[in-house]
Amino acid sequence: MNPDILAINERVKEESRFTETIVGEMGKVIVGQRLLVERLLIGLLCNGHILIEGVPGLAKTLSVRTLAGIVDLKFQRIQFTPDLLPADLIGTMIYQQHNGQFVARKGPLFANIILADEINRAPAKVQSALLEAMQEHQVTIGEQTFPLPEPFLVLATQNPIEQEGTYPLPEAQIDRFMLKLKITYPSKKEERAILDRMGDGHVPPAQTVIRPEDIVQARAVVGNIYIDDKIKEYIVDLVFATREPRSYGLEDLTKHIEYGASPRATLYLAQAARAHAFLRHRGHVIPDDVKSVGFDVLRHRVIVTYEAEAEELTSEDIIRKVFDSVEAP
């Protein structure tokens, strides 16, 4: 193996040890949900926002709050409602009578980890204010622009049921989320463990084990993880197969795909694969890293046609066919 790659491997092994500690602390509070915990870490390591879809009561809020406590980050939960205003997120200008001046009062968006609960219940202006902050990492109140704290991570939840009175996010806005996760019910064994652990209403505490600056330092290490040119070609082929399925022997998918994945998908696939390798204490990316994060990166970027919906085909069905057809290096 290349000496440079060996050096990166050794550094990653050293720098990634804290991830096991975080997962261990999360396990004191959260039963199961290993996928959710790992994807939260990937979002944190890649500076990428996450959209979480799942029915109520699956520990989404508890998981995010617990992670914030473990990493000593400021956490803020915002319940999105139809009457929410942009000022309720970013803040507003307050008039001070004693000196006749306006002073900016910062809103709840000025935190490290934001849980935007049921984001699709707020009107478009509020969603736009949040998504602009996600993209620019800054907000403007009056004539002043304020940077948001680092790390800054938005985790938005959507309820797949009770769609009355919701404002679905347009595809262009959903595309700004690095990952979209689908959280399912726990297994019978896990549910019994939840009952044993929290049946008395007491939630076991988790300890703060690392600091925000450790995450910022780890991000630099993740960015240096080696990706071979063959892996890069594999990532590009996967994305292009969603746009030009006929070129990859997937003629039957041409009538099922309205729009393929955007260039953001290519970038996020590479970044998330690097972070996945980091969590496995490896300094180089392998095809399994790409496959592991592929569904979470692509499922909200592949838009299916009405014909696909009529045949009860989802974007995940299409992504599965793409992964089955595109040869891995």
Residue, then its C-alpha position, 0 to 999 in steps of 0.5 A: m500500500n502507498p506510504d501516504i495511505l498508510a500514514i493516513n490510515e494510522r492517523v485516522k485510527e488515532e483520531s477516530r477513537f472518540t467515535e466509539t466513545i460517543v456511540g457507547e454514551m449514546g447506547k446508554v440512552i438510546v436502545g438500538q437505532r444504530l443507523l440513526v446514531e451513525r448517520l448523525l455522526i456522519g452529518l456532524l463530521c461532514n458539516g451536512h444537514i439531515l432530514i429524518e422521516g419517521v412516525p412519532g415516538l422513535a426517539k428522534t428528538l432524544s437522539v439529537r439532544t443526547l448527541a448535543g450533550i455528549v459533544d457539549l453543543k448548544f441544542q435548540r428544538i424548534q416546533f414548526t407550525p403553520d403560524l410560525l414567522p421567519a423572525d421566530l427563527i432568526g430573531t428581530m430588531i428590538y427598539q430600545q427606548h432609553n437610547g432610541q436605537f434598534v438592537a438585534r435580538k437573536g432567535p433560536l437558530f443561533a445554536n450548534i444543533i437545530l432540531a426543526d421538528e415537522i419542518n413541513r408544517a411551516p409555510a414556505k417563507v419560514q422554510s426558506a429562512l431556515l434553508e438559507a441559514m443552512q446554506e450560508h451559515q449566516v443570517t441577516i437581521g435588519e441590516q446586520t449579518f451574523p455568522l452562525p456558530e460552528p459546528f452548525l447542523v440542522l436536523a429536520t423531521q417529517n411525519p409520514i402520516e397526517q399530511e393535512g395542513t402541511y407544506p411539502l418541501p420542494e425538491a430544490q430545497i430537499d436537495r440541500f439536505m445531505l442525507k434523508l433517513k427513514i427511521t422504523y420501529p424497533s424490534k421486539k427485543e429492543e422494545r422490551a429493552i426500552l421498557d426495562r430501561m425507561g419504564d419508570g419514566h427515568v431517562p439515563p444520563a449520558q456524559t460529555v466526552i468531547r468538545p466542539e473543537d474536536i469535531v472541527q479537528a476531525r472534519a479536517v482528518v475526514g477530508n484527507i481520507y483517500i479515495d481511489d480514482k476507481i471509487k470516484e468513477y464508481i460514484v460518478d457512474l452511480v449518479f449518472a445512472t439515475r440521469e441516463p439509465r439507458s447508458y447503463g443498460l437500465e432501459d426500463l428505468t427511463k420511464h420511471i425516473e422524472y429527474g436524476a440525482s444532482p451534482r450535490a449527490t456526487l459530492y455528498l456521496a464522496q463526503a459521506a463515504r469518507a466519514h463512513a470509512f472514518l467511523r470504521h477507523r480506515g484512512h481509505v474508502i472502499p466500495d462498501d462505504v459508498k453502498s452503505v451511505g448511497f440510499d441515504v444520499l440518493r433517496h430524496r434526489v431521485i424523483v419518480t414519474y407518475e407511471a412509477e407511482a402507478e406501479e408502486l415503485t419508489s425512489e428506493d426501488i430505483i436506487r436498488k436497481v442502479f446499485d445492482s447494475v453499476e459494477a463496483p471496482 
